[in-house]
């Protein structure tokens, strides 16, 4: 009897210590962020609900998706308006900024950089980049992409083109266009932050856009945005691909800070630092070191705790300690229980990272009980 009680008592104490430690670490996070996907911001009522939820559940930063597939959930002369807003002149970004600035919640414009299109159906906007600039699309062969044929294959097999269509980071006109889009955004809205997502290649085999490839093969000639004439040796193709994205984020960072010095620049990144660099051309350690981003937000979405911790271990082994508080750990809710997500919040806290970001608000709308279970880790 006593042995059973002692065992039960020890287990209870351990559980209470774990819970109290989890709450303690979550309270120490300066950043408690939440990703909000674009279909939740198409009406005033939906946005009001988001802000009420964030306040009630202790989130102080929202990554609000205002560019999903090269479309705009804000007022723009450069980017086609989302089809979800085609029957209204409502400005989601303007509205949420106005409402949130009356609270302590910070709004970050979540900006999908290179992700262009994912549906097998053709875009409804005639000025969508997939239709107006097909030569800007990235490829995994040196041949121009056949948009119509690729869409037809995607109708038969949705995965035939991977995640869909990406813009080519190596195409100089893509870079120029994106810089102009960012400038327009900064000129028209006072932002708390800009959050870059899909700032990477589709996968290892991509990056073969014919125009970008031509620039690589003629690298000793003048290349917009790249210091080719100053290089002693040509970079490898993988280096060239990484440089294209790093040059983009470097120029964008300079532009953002010139217009809005207090705007927080962050990027959603692959959580395995080595794979991010070698497969996706995403050298986010360089972005942190160069000051191009204020925060890196690793999408550490694995439901397996060992894999989650392995990604953390790689970060700790390859990044200086001074960068840890600039890492906001991304934790998923769509693939695991609130208890498992809570454990990952705890592990994030024990490693002294700067905060957490939860993906995403959608699960809380679909399963309100999930939010009630998770809130104890955020109070």
C-alpha positions in Angstrom: 0.0 0.0 0.0 2.7 2.5 1.0 4.8 1.4 -2.0 1.9 2.1 -4.4 1.2 5.4 -2.7 4.9 6.5 -2.9 5.0 5.6 -6.6 1.8 7.5 -7.2 3.0 10.4 -5.1 6.3 10.6 -7.0 4.5 10.5 -10.3 2.2 13.2 -9.3 5.0 15.5 -8.1 6.9 14.9 -11.4 3.8 15.8 -13.4 3.2 18.9 -11.4 6.8 20.0 -11.7 6.6 19.4 -15.5 3.5 21.5 -15.8 4.8 24.3 -13.6 8.0 24.4 -15.5 6.2 24.5 -18.8 4.1 27.4 -17.7 7.2 29.1 -16.3 9.1 28.8 -19.6 6.1 29.9 -21.7 5.8 33.0 -19.5 9.4 33.8 -20.2 8.8 34.0 -24.0 8.8 37.5 -25.2 7.2 36.3 -28.4 4.1 34.1 -28.5 3.1 34.1 -32.1 0.3 32.5 -34.2 0.1 31.9 -37.9 -3.2 33.0 -39.4 -3.9 31.6 -42.9 -5.5 33.9 -45.5 -9.0 32.5 -45.7 -9.6 33.6 -42.1 -9.2 37.3 -42.9 -11.7 37.8 -45.7 -14.3 39.6 -43.6 -14.3 42.1 -40.7 -16.1 39.6 -38.5 -13.5 36.9 -39.1 -10.7 39.3 -38.2 -12.5 40.5 -35.1 -12.7 36.9 -34.0 -9.0 36.4 -34.6 -8.0 39.3 -32.4 -10.4 38.3 -29.6 -9.0 34.8 -29.7 -5.4 36.1 -29.6 -6.0 38.3 -26.6 -7.9 35.6 -24.7 -5.2 33.0 -25.4 -2.1 35.1 -24.7 -0.7 35.5 -28.2 1.1 38.8 -28.8 2.3 38.5 -32.4 0.2 37.4 -35.4 1.7 36.3 -38.7 -1.2 37.2 -41.0 -1.0 35.8 -44.5 -1.6 38.6 -47.0 0.1 37.0 -50.0 -0.6 33.3 -50.6 -0.2 32.4 -54.2 1.1 35.6 -55.8 -2.2 37.3 -54.9 -3.1 40.1 -52.6 -5.2 40.3 -49.4 -4.5 44.0 -49.3 -4.8 47.0 -51.7 -2.2 46.7 -54.5 -1.6 48.0 -58.0 1.1 45.4 -58.7 -0.4 42.2 -57.4 -3.8 40.8 -58.5 -6.5 40.7 -55.8 -7.3 37.3 -54.3 -10.3 35.5 -55.9 -11.7 35.2 -52.3 -12.0 39.0 -52.3 -13.2 39.4 -55.9 -16.7 40.7 -55.0 -15.6 43.2 -52.4 -13.3 46.2 -51.9 -12.5 45.1 -48.3 -8.9 45.6 -47.3 -8.0 42.8 -44.8 -4.6 44.1 -44.0 -5.7 47.7 -43.5 -8.5 46.6 -41.2 -6.5 44.2 -39.0 -3.7 46.7 -38.6 -6.2 49.4 -37.5 -7.9 47.1 -35.0 -4.8 45.5 -33.6 -2.9 48.7 -33.1 -5.6 49.5 -30.4 -4.2 46.4 -28.5 -0.8 45.0 -27.6 -0.9 42.6 -30.5 1.7 43.0 -33.3 0.7 42.3 -36.9 3.3 40.8 -39.3 2.5 40.7 -43.0 3.0 37.0 -43.9 4.4 37.1 -47.4 4.8 33.9 -49.5 7.8 34.9 -51.6 8.4 32.3 -54.4 5.3 30.1 -54.1 3.2 31.0 -57.2 0.4 28.5 -57.7 -0.8 25.2 -56.3 -4.1 24.4 -57.9 -4.6 22.3 -61.1 -7.1 24.9 -62.2 -6.0 28.0 -64.1 -5.9 31.3 -62.0 -9.1 33.3 -62.4 -7.1 36.6 -62.6 -5.9 37.3 -66.1 -2.9 39.3 -64.7 -1.7 36.5 -62.4 2.0 35.9 -62.9 1.5 32.3 -63.9 -0.3 33.6 -67.0 1.4 36.9 -67.6 5.0 35.9 -67.0 5.4 32.1 -67.5 9.1 32.5 -68.2 9.5 33.5 -64.5 8.5 30.0 -63.4 11.2 27.8 -61.9 11.9 24.4 -63.4 13.9 21.2 -62.8 15.1 21.1 -66.3 16.7 23.7 -68.6 13.6 23.8 -70.8 10.8 26.4 -70.4 7.8 25.2 -68.5 4.6 24.4 -70.5 2.0 25.8 -68.2 -1.1 24.3 -69.8 0.5 20.8 -70.1 1.7 20.9 -66.5 -1.8 21.9 -65.2 -3.4 19.1 -67.2 -0.9 16.6 -65.6 -1.8 18.0 -62.2 -5.5 17.4 -62.8 -4.7 13.7 -63.4 -2.2 13.5 -60.5 -2.1 16.5 -58.1 1.5 15.6 -57.0 2.9 15.4 -60.5 4.4 18.9 -60.1 5.3 18.6 -56.4 3.8 21.5 -54.5 2.9 23.3 -57.7 4.6 26.3 -59.3 7.3 28.5 -57.9 8.9 31.7 -59.1 12.6 31.3 -60.1 14.9 32.9 -57.5 17.6 33.0 -60.1 15.6 35.1 -62.6 16.6 38.8 -62.2 13.2 40.0 -63.2 11.6 38.0 -60.5 13.8 39.7 -57.9 13.1 43.1 -59.3 9.3 42.5 -59.2 9.3 41.2 -55.7 11.4 44.2 -54.5 8.8 46.5 -56.0 5.9 44.6 -54.4 7.6 45.0 -51.0 8.2 48.7 -51.6 4.5 49.2 -52.4 3.5 47.4 -49.3 5.8 49.5 -47.1 4.6 52.7 -48.7 1.0 52.0 -48.1 0.9 50.3 -44.6 2.6 50.8 -41.3 3.7 47.3 -40.4 4.9 45.7 -37.1 6.7 43.1 -39.1 7.1 41.3 -42.5 7.2 37.6 -42.3 8.7 35.8 -45.4 7.6 32.3 -46.2 8.4 29.9 -49.1 11.7 31.8 -49.4 13.4 28.7 -50.9 13.5 26.4 -53.8 10.9 23.8 -54.4 13.4 21.0 -53.8 17.0 20.0 -54.6 16.4 19.4 -58.3 14.8 22.7 -58.9 16.5 26.0 -59.8 17.0 25.2 -63.5 15.0 28.2 -64.9 16.5 28.7 -68.4 17.1 32.4 -67.9 18.7 31.9 -64.4 20.7 29.0 -65.8 22.0 31.2 -68.6 23.2 33.8 -66.1 25.0 31.1 -64.2 26.7 29.7 -67.3 27.8 33.3 -68.2 28.7 34.2 -64.7 31.7 36.3 -65.6 29.4 38.8 -67.3 27.5 41.4 -65.3 24.7 39.9 -63.3 22.0 42.1 -61.6 22.3 41.8 -57.8 25.3 39.5 -57.7 29.0 40.6 -57.4 30.1 38.5 -60.3 33.0 40.7 -61.5 34.6 40.7 -58.0 34.7 36.9 -57.7 38.0 35.2 -58.1 36.4 31.9 -58.9 32.9 31.0 -60.2 30.6 29.7 -57.5 29.3 26.2 -57.7 25.7 25.9 -59.0 24.5 25.2 -55.4 26.3 28.3 -54.2 24.8 30.3 -57.0 21.3 29.2 -56.1 21.8 30.1 -52.4 23.3 33.4 -53.3 20.2 34.3 -55.4 18.0 34.0 -52.3 20.4 35.6 -49.9 20.8 38.5 -52.2 17.0 38.9 -52.3 16.7 38.9 -48.6 19.7 41.2 -48.2 18.2 43.8 -50.6 14.7 43.4 -49.1 16.0 43.9 -45.6 17.8 47.1 -46.6 14.7 48.4 -48.3 12.4 47.5 -45.3 14.6 49.2 -42.7 15.0 52.3 -44.9 11.2 52.7 -45.0 10.3 51.4 -41.6 13.3 51.0 -39.3 11.2 49.3 -36.5 9.6 46.7 -38.8 10.6 43.2 -37.6 11.9 41.0 -40.5 11.4 37.3 -40.0 11.5 34.2 -42.2 9.8 30.8 -41.9 12.6 28.3 -42.5 13.2 24.6 -42.7 14.0 23.4 -39.2 17.0 21.2 -40.1 19.7 23.9 -40.7 21.8 21.6 -42.8 19.0 20.4 -45.1 17.7 24.0 -45.4 21.0 25.0 -46.9 21.9 22.0 -49.0 18.5 21.0 -50.3 16.4 24.2 -50.4 19.0 26.9 -50.8 18.0 28.5 -47.6 21.1 29.6 -45.7 19.2 31.1 -42.8 22.3 31.0 -40.5 23.9 33.5 -43.0 20.7 35.7 -42.9 20.9 35.9 -39.1 24.6 36.6 -39.1 24.3 39.3 -41.8 21.4 40.9 -39.9 19.1 40.4 -42.9 16.4 39.0 -40.7 15.6 39.8 -37.1 14.0 36.4 -36.4 14.3 33.0 -37.9 11.2 30.9 -37.4 12.0 27.2 -37.9 9.0 25.2 -38.9 9.8 22.4 -36.5 6.5 20.7 -37.1 7.4 17.0 -36.5 5.1 15.3 -34.1 8.0 13.1 -33.1 9.7 14.6 -30.1 13.1 13.0 -30.9 13.1 14.5 -34.3 12.0 17.9 -32.9 14.9 17.8 -30.5 17.3 16.6 -33.2 16.5 19.8 -35.2 17.2 21.8 -32.1 20.5 20.0 -31.5 21.6 20.8 -35.0 20.8 24.5 -34.4 22.7 24.6 -31.1 25.8 22.9 -32.7 25.9 25.1 -35.7 24.8 28.6 -34.5 26.5 30.9 -32.0 24.7 31.1 -28.7 24.0 34.8 -29.2 21.5 33.9 -32.0 19.3 31.7 -29.8 17.0 34.5 -28.7 16.4 35.5 -32.3 15.0 32.0 -33.1 11.2 31.7 -32.7 10.3 28.0 -32.7 7.5 27.0 -34.9 5.3 24.3 -33.4 2.5 22.5 -35.2 -1.0 21.7 -33.9 -2.6 20.0 -37.0 -0.7 16.7 -36.6 -0.5 16.2 -32.8 -2.4 16.5 -29.5 -2.3 19.6 -27.4 -0.3 17.6 -24.8 2.4 16.8 -27.4 2.5 20.3 -28.6 2.8 21.5 -25.0 5.8 19.3 -24.5 7.5 20.9 -27.4 6.7 24.4 -26.0 8.5 23.1 -22.8 11.5 21.8 -24.7 11.7 25.2 -26.6 11.8 27.0 -23.3 14.5 24.8 -21.8 16.8 25.7 -24.7 16.5 29.5 -24.3 15.0 30.3 -27.6 13.3 33.7 -28.1 9.8 32.5 -28.4 7.3 30.2 -30.1 4.9 30.4 -33.0 2.0 28.1 -33.3 0.8 26.7 -36.7 -2.0 27.6 -36.9 -5.1 29.4 -36.0 -7.1 27.0 -38.2 -7.0 24.2 -35.7 -8.5 26.4 -33.0 -11.4 27.3 -35.2 -12.0 23.7 -36.1 -11.4 22.3 -32.6 -12.1 24.9 -29.9 -11.3 22.4 -27.2 -7.7 22.2 -28.5 -7.2 25.8 -27.6 -8.5 25.3 -24.1 -6.0 22.5 -23.6 -3.1 24.4 -25.0 -3.7 27.6 -23.2 -2.2 26.3 -19.9 1.2 26.2 -21.7 0.8 29.9 -22.7 -0.6 31.5 -19.5 
